Amino acid sequence: MSKSTFKINAIKLGMELKYREFWIGDKKVSADGTALHPAILADTDLIEAKNLAEAEALATKEFPGRKLEISRIG
C-alpha cells in the first residue's frame, strides 16, 4: 500500500481559542488585543502515512498534548 501525505496543524498550547478566532472568526486581533497570525498559533508539518489513523499516531508522537488538525493532501 502506498503512503499519502498529510498536513498536520498542531495548535500551540493555550492558543486554541485564538486559533479559532483567526481561522474561523477571520479576526486579525484577538479579543485580548493579541495580533493573530498563523506562526504564533500553530506549527505545521507534513507527514507521510498509510492512512489517517497512522498519520494521527505519528502526529500525536511528534506533538504530544496538542490539539491536532490533520488533512490528507496527496
PENORHU-V296446 format. One record per pair of residues at least 6 apart in sequence whose ideal C-beta (glycine too) atoms are under 7 Angstrom apart, sorted by the first residue. I is the first residue (numbers start at 1). J is the second residue. Records with the same first field share a line. If there is no record, write none. Layout:
# PENORHU-V296446
I = J ; J
This chain:
# PENORHU-V296446
1 = 50
3 = 48 ; 49 ; 50
4 = 49 ; 72 ; 74
5 = 46 ; 48 ; 73 ; 74
6 = 47 ; 49 ; 55 ; 70 ; 71 ; 72 ; 73
7 = 44 ; 46 ; 71 ; 73
8 = 44 ; 45 ; 47 ; 59 ; 68 ; 70
9 = 42 ; 44 ; 68 ; 69
10 = 42 ; 43 ; 59 ; 63 ; 66 ; 68
11 = 19 ; 41 ; 42 ; 66 ; 67
12 = 41 ; 42 ; 43
13 = 65 ; 66
15 = 41
16 = 67
18 = 30 ; 34 ; 36 ; 41
19 = 41 ; 42
21 = 27 ; 30 ; 36
22 = 36 ; 41
27 = 36
28 = 36
29 = 35 ; 36
30 = 36
43 = 63
45 = 62
47 = 55 ; 58 ; 59
49 = 55 ; 58
52 = 70 ; 72
55 = 70
56 = 70
59 = 68 ; 70
